[in-house]
Amino acid sequence: MSILRCRNLSSLALAALVSCGVASAAESAQKSPPATTAAIAESTNAILQGDSARAIHALQSVPAKDYLGEDAGYLQCMLHLHQASQPLHTGQAEDLFVRDVLNDYQDYWWQAMHAPSQQDQLEAKLADALRKRLNAPDARDMDAIEPVLEKQLAEHGYHAQTGLTRPLRELMLWHKQDTRRFTVALPDAPYTVRTELLDDFASRGWTSYGRCERGSAGGWATADAIYAVMPSYPEGIDSEVFRVVLLAHEAQHFADQNAFPGLQPWELEYRAKLVELALAREVSAKRLTFMMTSQGDDTNSPHTYANKRVVTDLTARLGRSPNKVDIDTLQRAAREQLLVDTARRKAAGRPSATAAH
């Protein structure tokens, strides 16, 4: 995950956060207490479910003095962003049209995270704003607006990822894109996939905006290719984070979308997260901790719901919590769980919303 840097905040935010600069090496080395780390994890869980009030409540459950190093900057930024009286705009797009579009989305993200029960109405409000900005009066809804938007953004020199990253509408914007091919050794079978390496971002989406850029989606898969958000992988394409957390995770999506058309988003995430645990060693503990601390019961938040299903099913398979076993046992259990899930789906002849339970 990328770490908070205040340089991307608007001038208004910078004025309020003048003390929130890039942390010194000494400050970065400071570690917050476990309760603070847990509060940050819960804030992340809340933001991924589109609920900023719950995120702020989690952050304020421990004293501000217990946020050390970069965590102190994160707390300060989150409080300023989500306790402001109106949406704050971030990003580095110099093009006026692109900046205005991004501001439309950030208004929507900020308001939707403040009022989760009104997300449908706020999406309609976003559609109205974009319809006028794009001069597309006949575009009925976001599904009709987004192709028009992507075309106009391309004319201004930007690639874009739109659509629904549940529970909110997405906008990722970048300048650079290079194509590579990788062969990924998945538990079921090896897959060679086209991978688009994306860089020079103006926006890394709503999950990044809502967390003061502490993290973002690392990539996604379509039926044709994997798209890699390269700022999420500072250690490069040979790192385990890139090879497993991105490539293997997204290659599993790629394979599943072809083998099991119609899988629900949480089912795709469930299977890909099992692949991560089956293959990762260096980052296994970190990924498992994230899955155990970012859980939810709403299938409209597919990542947090899948996390809960993975932890529940591995606990049942192992007879104890998955963080209580050694790495070899965890990898074996995750692989077995995935293969059992695959066999169940093949036997059923169609994807089932209950197949992963």
N, C-alpha and C positions, 0 to 999 in steps of 0.2 A: 504494500500500500504506500501511496505517496504521503508525505508528512505535511501538515499545515505550513503554508508560507503566506505571510500577510501581503506580499506584493500583488496578489491578484484581487485584493479588495478594492472597492470603489473609493474615491477621494473622501466621501463621507465616512466610510468605515475606517479609512486610514487615519483620519483626524481623531477618531475616537480610540483607535488602537495603536497610537504612535509608539507605545512601549512594546508592542508585539512584533519585534523584528525577528530575523533569523537567529535561532538560538546559537550561542557559542558552543564550542566543543565541550566545555565543562558543564554548561547547562544541559546539553543534550544527553550527557552521561548520567544525569540524575534520574533515579527511578522512583516513581510514585509508589505509595504503599498499595498492597493488594486490594484494599477496599476501593481505592481510587481507580485502579485498573478495572475492577468489576463494574464500577459506575460508568466508566467510559464504554465498556462493552455493552452495557444495557442501553446507553444512549445510542450506540450504533444500531442495536436491535430495534429500537423505537423508530429511528429515522428510516431504516429499511422498510418499516411498516407504514411509513408516511405520517408519523405522529411526533411533531416537534415538542409539544407540551410535555409528553412523557419523557422525551429525551432530556429536556431541561430539568425536570423533576429528578431524574436519575443522577444527573451531574451535580445537582445541589444537595444530594443526600449525604455527601461527605464535605468537610470544610474546604474552602478554597485554598487554604494554606497547604493542603495535602496534595495539590497538583504541582508536580515538580517538572523542571525542564520544559520540553516541548508540550507536555500535558497542560502546563499552566497557560501557554498560548492558545491551545485548543479550547480550554474552558472559557477564556476571555472572548475568543472569537465566537463561540457558540452562543454565549449569553448575549453578545452584542447583536448577532444575526437574528436570533429567534425571539429576543425580547424587544426588538425595535418596534416602533409604532407603525412602520410601513416596510414593504419589501426592500432589501438592499440588493444592489446589482454588483456582480463580480464578473471578471473575465477580461480578456485582452484584445478583443476584436476592434481593429481600427476602422474598418468599413462601417459607415453609419447604418446602412440597411441591416447588416448582420448584427450589429450591436442592438438595434431596435428589436429585432426578432428575438435575440437572446434575452433582452429585458422583458419581453412579453412572457416568455417561458419562465423566467425567474420570478416574476410576479405571481404566476400560476403556482409554481412549486411552493413558494413561501406561504401563500394563502392556503393551499391544499394541505400542507403539513400542519398549519395552525388550526384547520377545521376539517379533519378527516371525514366527517359525516357529510360534508358539502362538496366532496371531490367531483362528483358528476356535474353539479352546477358550475363549478369553477372550470372544468374542462370545456363546458359549453361557452363560458365567458372567454376562454383562451381562443376557441374557434372563431368567435365573433371578432376578436382583435386581429387575428391572422387573416381572416377573410377580407377585412378592410385593408390591411397593410399590403396584401398580395393582389388586391383588386380582383378577387375571385368570388363574386357574389353567388355563383351557382354551386360552389363547393358546399355540400350540405353539412358535413361533419368533419372530424379530424381525419378520418380515413380518406376522405376526398381531398382535404386540404394538403395533407403531407406530400403527395407527389408534386403538387404545384410548388410547395415550399422548397423541396429538395432541388427542383429544377432551377429556381431563382437563386438559391444559395450557391449552386454550382456555377452559375453565371458570374457570381461575385468571388469565385475562387475557393469555395469551401466544399469539402465532402461533408455529408450529414448522415447521422443515424437517428431516425425518428421511430414512431410506433409506440407501443405500450410496454414499458418496463414496470410491471405491476408493483405498486398500485397506481403509478402516475405515467403521464405521457412524457416521452423522452426527447431530448435534443442533445446530441453529441456533435461537435464541430471540429474538423481538423483540416490542415493544409496538405500534409505529406502522406503518401501511400505507396508502399513497395510490395511486390509479390514474391513469395517464396513457397517452396513445397517441402513438407516434412512428413516422414513416416513415423507414426506413433504406435507403440506396442501396447494396445489395449488388452485387458484381460480376456475378452472374447476373441479378438483377432487383430492383427496389425491393420492400420488404415493409413493410406497416403492422402494427405489433405493439402489443398491450396490454402495458403495463409497470407492474409493481407496485413502488413505491418503499418500501423497508423501512428502518426506523430504530428507535432506542432499543433496542439489543441487550443482552441478558443473556449471550448466547453467540454467537460467530461461527464456531463449529465446531472440528473437531479440527485442521485445518491452522493455525488461529490459535493455539489452545492450545499446540500443539507448537512454535510459533515465538515464544512469549512475546508474542503479538499484534503481531508485526512485520508481518504480512500475513494475509490470509484470502481465501477465495473472494469474488470481486467480484459474483457473481450466478449465476443458472442459468436454464435455459429448460425449459418443459414444452410440451405440444402446444397449450396455450392462451395462455400469457403468458411474459414475461420478468420475472424477479424480481431487483431491483437492491439490493445491500447498500450503502446510501448512505454509511455511514462510510468506505467505501473510495474515495469521490470527493469529497474536501474542496473541490475547485475547482468543483464543481457540475455541472449537467446540460448546460451548454454546452461543457465541456472536451472535448478530444480523447480523454482517457482514458475518459470516460463514453460519448461518442458512438461510439468505435471499439472500445476494449478491452472495454467491456461491451456496448453496444447491437448493434454490428455482429457481434461474436463470438457473442452469444447469439441474435441474429436468424438467423444462419446455422444454428445448432442448430435453431431453430424451423422454418426452411425445410427443412432436411435430414430432420428427423424426419417431416415430412409427405411429402417427395419420395422419400425412401429409407428406409422403415421397416426397422428391424432392424440399422441400422449399429451397430458396436461402439463403446463409449465412446471409444476412442483415435481411431477414424476420424472421429467427430464433432469431436473436438478438433483433429485434423490439418487438417480443412477450415476450421474457425473461426480457427485460428492463421494460415493462409494469408490469410484475409480481413483480419486485423489488419495484416499486412505489406503487403497490397495497398492499404490505405486510409490507414494512419497515416503522418504525417510528423513531427510534433513528438515523439512518443513511440516512433517506429520503432526507433531505436538501442537504447533501453532494453529494449523488448520482444524484439528480436533477441538482445541479450546474454543476457537471461533464457533464451531458448530454447536458446542455445548452451551455457550453463553448467548447465542443469538437464535432463539427458538420462538416459534409462534404457532397458533392454532388456526390461522386464517389462510386458506389456500390461495387467496388473492395476494398474499405475500409469499411467493413460491420458495424463495431462498430460506426464509426462517422456518416455514412449514417443513420443507425437506430436511433441514437440519434436525428438527425434532424427530422425524421419522427415522433418519439414519441412526441417531443416538439411541432411540427406543429399540430399533431392530437389532443393532449390534449388542446392546445390553442383554437382550433376550438370547441372542446366539451365544454370547460369551458367559452368561450367568453372572456378570458383574459389569460395572461401569467400564466403558472402553478406555478410559484414561488410567485404569488400574492394571493394564496388561502391557507386556513388552511390545516393541515395534513389530517383531516378526509375527506375534500372535494377532495383533491388530490388522496387519496387512492380510494375513490369511483369512481372518474372519470377514473383512470387507470384500475380498475377492469371492469368497464362498457366497456371501449374501447377494452380490451382484449376479453371479452365475445362476443361483436359485431363482432370482427375480426374472432373469432372461428366460430360463426354462419354463417358468410359469406363464410368461407372456406368450411364448411360442406354442405351448400346449393349448392355451385359451384361443389362439388364433386371432386375437385382437387385443389392443391395449385396454386395461381395466383400471379405473380410478382406485380400486382397492387392492390391486395386485402387489403393491409394495408393502402392504401392512403385514 
